[in-house]
């Protein structure tokens, strides 16, 4: 067996339909500093041309490691040849300089002697994929280990958070077995960030500006700069935001930048949690374990039934947006309320103000309680009359229909709904005249919503959603860490993320 050096931590998966584009993208990644690339030869009409391309690429970038894969269509690949033809391609790849080859278990267990021969000349990765669910992994690993290999790759599909947890736990539970562990799908996204800290040999990333080869992949630049995969350790504290949807959230950018600014060994990831998956999520959060998490739409109210303790303000509001794990207990807080009243108090005397709140969910409840406690006279409107009336009773406010709202005028108008949020960013709670002098929009993505733009045009004072977002995030950071939050770094990170997203959407 040839002498081996450790494989790099991130492998860029390149699946392109022709050799020129494959080589072009490989060169881009190498120029960007990436040195571990997977050539998915089954994406090519003739995989043999891809094998030759390996030598062509390595001639210019000899320090790079190439992993060759030629997955058969029977195993969700694109190669239509026989097992014998597949092995000939992989053999040729090694001749042309590939340092590693990936053979799916369905092939490997039929030809173990041929796999041993490949392994004598390159790293052998035996891979298993399940594209529907994540079944029990012990029988799978037992099956795979019957074929000796350098690395065993376990890839399931997450339908619920605990699926991701079981995939991540595989490396912890089998520390002497060299594993790559990944969960496909958006729910499984955290596995791509956390697996190497849990003991996995490496993780996969998508190439820059090109679609990845598996659902849930992100590019290496994000793994390194946003999630700092090379920086946080096995002892790092893990935080998250839970939501549905969650991919629009800029919270990971803001909190990871804050951890970096304060040199805290921690990482913050987005977690897609569907409405009916909160119980399962807590199993995942306990097993991982999470040290704390942010809560947003649609979980702010329902999350309370799963907590051990809820602070009095959050209990009165009936909504939690921040959870901290202390002494093994889940404790809920509401940092939204202060993030509403604080900025508004700098603009006007709340004790003498009339306020219209549009919405009746968790965010609206936070605003209503905060402003009522500050002495403001509160009116509430929304699409659910029963919930509007209930919230109005809670704060001794006035429930109002849309028609009533439009013939009144208020000192402050607050949008506490997702109306105007990306991707529905052309929407606005008001068709024309905005019935208030100060307009506060809780939506922060995009940076300037239609509501804020119209308010400026109508000569109103405005409080964009980013202001509230940063205020509540600052308080979250301080609850989790006990340190003063780096406010300016967090705000800069949020602006950068939202401006980048705007440019991507425009493109």
PyMOL commands that set and color helices and strands:
alter all, ss='L'
color gray80, all
select helices_A, chain A and resi 19-31+41-43+47-60+73-75+83-95+105-108+112-119+137-144+161-173+190-194+220-226+251-261+275-288+302-306+312-317+336-345+350-352+362-373+385-394+402-405+450-457+465-481+487-506
alter helices_A, ss='H'
color red, helices_A
select strands_A, chain A and resi 10-14+36-40+65-69+100-104+123-129+151-157+179-184+203-206+237-243+266-272+292-295+309-310+322-326+329-333+354-358+377-381+398-399+410-415+436-441+461-463
alter strands_A, ss='S'
color yellow, strands_A
deselect
rebuild
show_as cartoon
